[in-house]
Amino acid sequence: MNIPQQGLSKEEILNTLQAFKTRDMDWKAGKVWCYVYNPGEDPAEVTREAYLSYLTENGLDPSVFPSLLKVETDVVRAVLNLLHGDSHAVGHLTTGGTESIMLAVKTARDKARAEHPEITQPEMVLPKTAHAAFHKAAHYLSVKPVIVDIDPATFKVRAEDLRAAVTSNTILLVASAPSYSQGVLDPIEEIGRIAQEKDLLFHVDACVGGLHLSFMRKLGYDVPDFDFRVPGVTSISTDLHKYGYAAKGCSAILYRSKNIRKFQIFACTDTTGYTLINPTMLSSKTGGPMAGAWAVLNFLGEEGYKTIVREVQEATKKLINGVEAIEGLRVLGEPVMCMFSFKSDTINVYQLADEMNQRGWYIQGQFSTPLTPRNLHISVNQGTMHNVDALLKDLAECVEMLKSKTPIDSEGIKAMVSAALQGPDPEAAFGQLAASAGLAGTELPSEMAFINEVLDTLPDELCNVFLVNYFNDLYV
Ligand SMILES: Cc1ncc(COP(=O)(O)O)c(C=O)c1O
């Protein structure tokens, strides 16, 4: 578009923006089983109003907007209390799990730089199931990710494998509570002992689990310790915008003490401009997400969260049992809360995701790794839990239907990919292959199964190059 010569009316603008959404998946009807965490109408309304009431205030400078200092420290303290941080524990609000994780890695890197200058090539040890945000942090911050394979039966890392990966360059250990992919909890206590023994920082990624698991424990569910109660845990990331049901743009990065957190904060007086002090990545930032989080915590209260968590867990149990009862589908590992994944040995799961998509459902495909099968992921939350029966019915019908449909020619695709890889210009050859599958230019593909099949066959490095090129074309 061009900026119009004359501005448009409010009505025209809002109607047009609304019209853009026609191809979006219907999250409001609870048909999207990831990405959106909907607390229900009333809490969402309060969150929205609180968010908008702080839309313009800038979190850059607490001396100008002390209200935001109050809002942020209130939310951080509330989450710290939930996660058993003592009076020395501190934290900040960030824009999301990725920022929280990147800050945890930056803090570890800069602490090591100050205290262990002999480490010139810092490493962090993380399970294969750790979120990609750690790889992004590694990439941005020049910290080497040392990846430890998981137990293929439980999808958890074995603490001893993690210990074996520690070297004199290690600056940080990582575990998930739980991992997103299979929703299982790593052995946090055992890893905490290793961290203490080796005097290492240990970050627990509780982006999805921080609030939900804490309330499960309060309700009496059997959830092992995963938070600051575990000796050796030095930092935790917990997203308010996931199972805290806040609006997007809010996560907490928490540290056991100020002595660690100080390496996160950046200050600069080296310019002709204003003094810059940034505890997090952003400088100017809207107060909206923080106010939204403050509002939803106070609106739902402990009882509100407990009710949601109880109902979501009941729905999850029903869903997991229902998936297991569909012939050909198998849930992976033992999910600790309300997210899980399942595989199939009889049908192509990417085709299943496409069939479900035709019926208005969004279920996320996940690629295979040498130790884990390709699978589909489901996160249950307040906004989707009412749809368990409908989802199961469609899943069963689609699985049945796929049994008689021609499957994607996996072997043929493998052969094509392998031919492309052996040619003179694998990147170009693969680009053509993907284009023929509908993944090129500025249009979004309508079906993903063939593309997923191709991507799943590719070596990770080439797959990543391809995806970068694809996004480079997709956006202006
Ligand atoms: C375990 C875990 N960590 C980190 C993240 C990254 O969070 P965000 O998408 O808010 O950046 C996610 C996202 O789903 C996650 O599941």
The ligand as a Gaussian input file, in Angstrom:
#p B3LYP/6-31G(d) Opt

LIG

0 1
 C        9.362000     -24.233000      26.436000
 C        9.367000     -22.960000      25.622000
 N       10.369000     -22.097000      25.769000
 C       10.420000     -20.948000      25.068000
 C        9.443000     -20.615000      24.164000
 C        9.538000     -19.332000      23.364000
 O        8.518000     -18.460000      23.766000
 P        8.021000     -17.239000      22.878000
 O        7.320000     -17.800000      21.690000
 O        7.116000     -16.495000      23.812000
 O        9.201000     -16.424000      22.510000
 C        8.379000     -21.494000      23.982000
 C        7.333000     -21.212000      23.001000
 O        6.414000     -21.961000      22.792000
 C        8.336000     -22.697000      24.731000
 O        7.337000     -23.572000      24.580000

